Amino acid sequence: MIEYKNLPECPVETSLIFLGHKWKALIIRELLKGTKRFCEIKKSVKGITQKVLSYCLKELEEEGIVVRKDYQTNPPKVEYSLTDVGYSLLPVLNAMASWGTDYKYFVKLSEKRKI
């Protein structure tokens, strides 16, 4: 868990710790849909490597965003889900999605005007 004294003064910078990393935001997006296993996350987050996914999940767990449940079975079964703090990112990701949609529309209109 990140210590309070180590967080930046600026709240935007604090938010970017969790969402400024492309892969973290996409992992959170997938876990907002529900609990998933490692391979399910990897399959739905296109382009992420196994190494980067492992690293990001570990960081998100340390930051209190994700909880990891190890069933201690053979073959191994591990599931990841969001904590309450992780779920609190839903309106932030929704706002990002809305802005991204609007921006794509703006770019499309701009391109049509050039023709």
C-alpha positions, 0 to 999 in steps of 0.5 A: 500500500502506498503511504500517504506521506509519499503521495504528491500534493496535487490530486491530479498527479495522485490520480495519474499514479493509477490511471496515467499508465495505459495498461493499468487503466485498461486492466481496471476497465476490465475488472469493472466488469467483474472478477477475472483470471489472469488469462482472461485479463490478458485476452481482453487487454489487447497488446499487453505482455504477460510480464507487463500484466503481472507487474501492473496487477502486482502494483495495483494490488500494492496500491489497494486497487485490486485484490488477488485471490489464490485458491491454492489448487493444482493447477493454480487458480488465481482471480483478480477483482477490484476493491471498493477503492478500485470500483470508485474509479468507475466515474473517472473511467466513464468520464475518460470514455465520454471524452474519448468518444467526443474527441474521436467525433471531433477528429472525424468532423475535422477530417471531413471538413478538409475534404 
